[in-house]
Amino acid sequence: VAARIRAALREFDVVGRYGGEEFVILLENTSHHTAQLIAERVRSRIGSEPINVGGKSLHLTISQGLTVRREGDDSQALLSRADAAMYKAKQGGRDCVAEA
């Protein structure tokens, strides 16, 4: 999964593990429109074909929360909004990108 996420990003984007099954992707100096395009590219790459693990073929999807930095945001505010958006995506049927 991490390799597919990384392959969907630009060379200078940052991705890291956050919590048990979550990743955070930081897109610095990126427009809202470009962030949406990248999130959709990540979603598409994850679900494009099964991942083979231990002789089993797993079909995966990804629910993503997207937010952009607002004036006065600290890292906790940004992560809280992204987390809320991710849960919105999960509640909205999964395999999608939701925004906050």
C-alpha positions in Angstrom: 0.0 0.0 0.0 2.8 2.4 0.9 4.6 1.8 -2.3 1.4 2.5 -4.3 0.8 5.7 -2.4 4.4 6.8 -3.0 4.1 6.0 -6.7 1.1 8.3 -7.0 2.9 11.2 -5.4 5.3 13.8 -6.7 9.0 13.4 -5.8 8.8 16.2 -3.1 5.6 15.1 -1.4 5.9 13.5 2.0 4.0 10.4 3.2 4.2 8.7 6.6 2.4 6.2 8.7 0.0 7.7 11.2 -1.8 5.4 13.6 -2.6 1.8 12.9 -4.0 1.8 9.4 -3.6 5.4 8.5 -1.2 7.5 6.4 -0.7 11.2 6.2 0.3 12.8 3.0 1.7 16.3 3.1 1.5 18.3 -0.2 3.4 21.5 0.4 2.7 24.6 -1.7 -0.1 22.8 -3.6 -3.4 24.3 -4.8 -6.7 22.8 -3.7 -7.3 21.6 -7.3 -4.0 19.8 -7.5 -4.5 18.2 -4.1 -7.8 16.8 -5.3 -6.1 15.4 -8.4 -3.4 13.8 -6.4 -5.9 12.3 -3.9 -7.8 10.8 -6.7 -4.6 9.4 -8.3 -3.8 7.7 -4.9 -7.3 6.3 -4.7 -7.0 4.9 -8.2 -3.6 3.4 -7.6 -4.7 1.6 -4.5 -7.7 0.0 -6.1 -6.3 -0.6 -9.5 -5.3 -4.2 -9.0 -5.2 -6.7 -6.1 -2.2 -6.9 -3.8 -0.8 -10.4 -3.3 0.0 -11.2 0.4 0.9 -14.7 1.6 -0.6 -16.3 -1.5 -3.8 -14.4 -1.2 -5.1 -11.7 -3.5 -6.5 -8.7 -1.6 -8.7 -6.1 -3.3 -8.2 -2.9 -1.4 -9.8 0.5 -1.4 -8.8 3.7 0.4 -11.0 6.4 2.1 -9.3 9.7 2.2 -9.8 13.0 4.1 -8.6 16.1 2.3 -8.1 19.5 3.9 -6.0 22.5 3.2 -4.1 24.7 5.6 -6.0 27.8 6.8 -4.6 30.9 8.3 -3.7 30.3 11.9 -3.7 26.5 11.7 -1.3 24.5 13.7 -0.5 20.9 12.9 -3.1 19.6 15.3 -5.9 21.6 13.7 -4.9 20.4 10.3 -4.8 16.8 11.3 -8.1 17.0 13.2 -9.9 18.3 10.0 -8.2 15.7 7.8 -9.3 13.0 10.3 -12.8 14.3 10.4 -12.9 14.3 6.6 -11.5 10.7 6.5 -14.4 9.5 8.7 -16.8 11.4 6.5 -15.4 9.4 3.5 -15.8 6.1 5.4 -19.3 6.9 6.3 -20.1 8.1 2.7 -19.4 4.6 1.3 -15.6 4.3 1.3 -13.3 4.3 -1.6 -13.6 8.1 -2.0 -12.1 11.4 -1.0 -14.1 13.7 1.4 -13.1 17.2 2.3 -13.2 19.3 5.5 
